[in-house]
């Protein structure tokens, strides 16, 4: 089973370099609002809201902004209507791309997403065309030089760890989405440092691309990810080692 750490590291690196903190807050705000709208404003009873709060804290979003977003979602503070959207399509090399978003204007958003796909040499597809290729997991990455597999299993098994994958320079721990928060909390309480943590949709199979095509597919990925209405982007292509090394440099 392929790992996910390269994707996570690229997103983490991109986050470090992204000067548009306002855009990051905008995305986090929309997810907080939607989570609160769908499941209520109590994070104890709403796991999606707990994950949204955790993600907002990871980008140092102020507490008052988090609280305001939640109140907008529950209707305590008046705001525009928002809804969840999912787009599916194909990128360069025929790679499958799944886009999750939150929008207050579906017609505007779908037109802009379609344009991004088209300009990148891909195309927006029908609902269901690629979604079946992806499965949701909680993903946590750990430094291999600091921890071994037995340490991670000892802490994580009772909390719900399903698998530990050797992903090069990192251990990748996988859980069901339902167990993700409990597993994350178990590692934090044990004092084990987590490199990256998220709930992501993982492809069942990956497409291998040459460097040139992978660069085009990655450009599409990044342009989608930068859109204000896009929450997460998932794709099923491998990042060639040559391209990954170039990006890390």
N, C-alpha and C positions, 0 to 999 in steps of 0.2 A: 504494500500500500504506500503510495507516494506521500511525502510529507508536505507540510504547509509553511515551513519556517522561512523559506526565501520570500514568499509573498508577504508574510508578516513583517519581515525585516525591511522589505522595500517600502511598505506602508509606514513603518516606524521611521525609517530614514526620511521619507517624504514629509512626514509630520514634523520632524525636527527642522527641516529646511523651509517649511511653509510659513511665509511671512504673513499670510492672510488669516490671522487669528480670528478676525471677525467672521470669516466664512466658516471656520471650524465651530465657532459658537452658534452660528446660524443653523448648521446641520444638527448640532447637539440639542438646540432648543426645539427644533421640529420633532425630533425623536422623543424628547421628554413630553412634549405636548400630546403627541399621538399615543404614547404609552399610557399617559394619565387618562386620556379620552377613552381608550379602549378598556382599561382595567381598573380605573380609579386612582386616586392620589395617594394611597397608602402603600409604600414600597414593601411593607411586610407581607401584604396580600397580593402584590402585583410584581411578579418576577421580572417582567419586561421593564417595568419602571426602575427596579433595582439595578438592572444592567445598564439602563440609560443614565442613571445617576452616577454609576461607577465610571462609565465612559466619559461623562462630562467632567468629573473630578480629575480624570487622567489628563485632560487638556487644561487643567487649572481654571475651569469655569467658576466664577464666583458663586458662593452659596445663594446670594439673593437672586441671581439670574436663574439658577436652578429652580428655586422655589417659585419664582414668577412664572416660569414656563409650565410648571406642574399646575399652578392655579389657572392658567389659560386653558390647559387641557381639560381640566375638570369643569370649567365654566365659571369658576369663582371670579375670574377676571375676563371681561369680554374681549374676544379676538376673532379673527377670521376663521372660517372652517378649513380644516385640513383633512386629508385622507391618504391612506397608504396606496402605493402603486408598485407594480412589478412589470418590468419590460424584459423581453427575451429576444436574442438575435444572434447573428454570426459576424465575426470579425475576420481580418486577414488570415488566410490559411484555413478558413472554415472553422475557426475556434468558436466554441459555444460561450456566450456571454449572458449573464443573468444580472439584472440591475434592480435593486430595491430602493424605493424612494418615498418621500413624503412631500405632498404638494397641496397648494390651495387653488390650483388651476390645472386640471388634467389636460385640457386641450393644448395649453401653452407648453407644458412639460413634455408631452409626447411628441410634439412637433420639434422641439429642440433636441430631444434624445435621438429622434429619427435623423435629424440633420448631422449630428455627431457621428452616428454609425455610417451614414452615406459618405461623408467627407473622408472617413478613414478607410474606405474601401470595403465596408461591411454592409449589413442590412438588418433592419429591425424586423423580427419575425412575428408569427402569431403566438398567442398565449399557449403555453405548453410545449412549444417546439424544442426547447432545451432544458426546461426546468426539471424534467425527469432524470437528467444526468447528474443532478446534485443532491447531496444529502447533508442535513444540518448536524453539526457537531459543536461542542464546546472545545476550544483549542487553547492549550497553555504550553508555552515553550520555556525550557530551562537550559542553562549553560551546562554542557557536558563535562567541562573541566571542574565544575563545582559540585556536581551531583552525579550519582550513578543510578542505574535503573532500579535497583533494589530499594534505594532510599525513597524514590518517587512512588513506587508501588506500596511500600510500607505505610506511607502517609495517605496515599490517595485511594487505595482499594475500597476501604470501608465507606468512603465518601461518594464513590460512584465512578472511579476511573475505569474506562473500558479497554484502553490500549495505551502502550508506550512505544513510540516509534523512534528509531535511530535516524535522525534527519541531518546527518553530516556533523556540523558543529553544535547541534542542539538536540535535546530530547524533546519530542513532541508528545504531550499527553492529550488523549481524546476522551471526551465524556458525551453523554447525551445532553441536549440543550437543557433538559429539566434538572440535571445534576450539576450543571456548570458552576453555579454560584456556590453550592455546598463544597465542591472540590476546590474551587479558588480559595474559599475561606479556610479550608483545612490546611492548604499549603501556607497561607499567610500566617495562620496561628502557629504553625510549626517553624516559622522563621525561614522558610525556603523562598528565595527570591525568584519571582516570575519575570521572564524577559518580555513576553507578550502574552496577552490573553484576550480572547474574543469568541463570540459565537459566529461561526462562518459556515457557508455552504461549500462542501468539498466535492469536487468532481469524482465520479466513479472511475473514470479513465481520463488520461491526459493525452494531449496532442503534442508531438515533438515538432518544433519549427526550426528552420535555420535562423541565423542571427538577424538577417535583414527582415525576414517576415515577423520574427519575434519583436523586433523594435517597433514595427508598425502596429502589431497587436497590443504592445505595451502602451504605445501612444494613445490608442483608442481607450484602453483601460484608464489611463490617467486623465484623459479629457472627460470621460464619463464621471470619474471619481471627483473631479473638480466642480461639477455642476452643483449649484446650490440646493437643488431638490433631490439629489442622489445621496442616499444614506450608505449603501454598500454596493460594491461591484464584485462579481465572482466570474472567473474564467477558467477554462480547462486546458490552457497551454503551459508547457514546461518552459521555464526561463533557462536558456542555454548557459552553461557555466561561464563561457566567454563573455556573454552580455552581462551576467550577474557581477562578474569580477570588474568589468568596466564601470558599472554603475556604482559599485562600492568604492572604487578608486576616486 
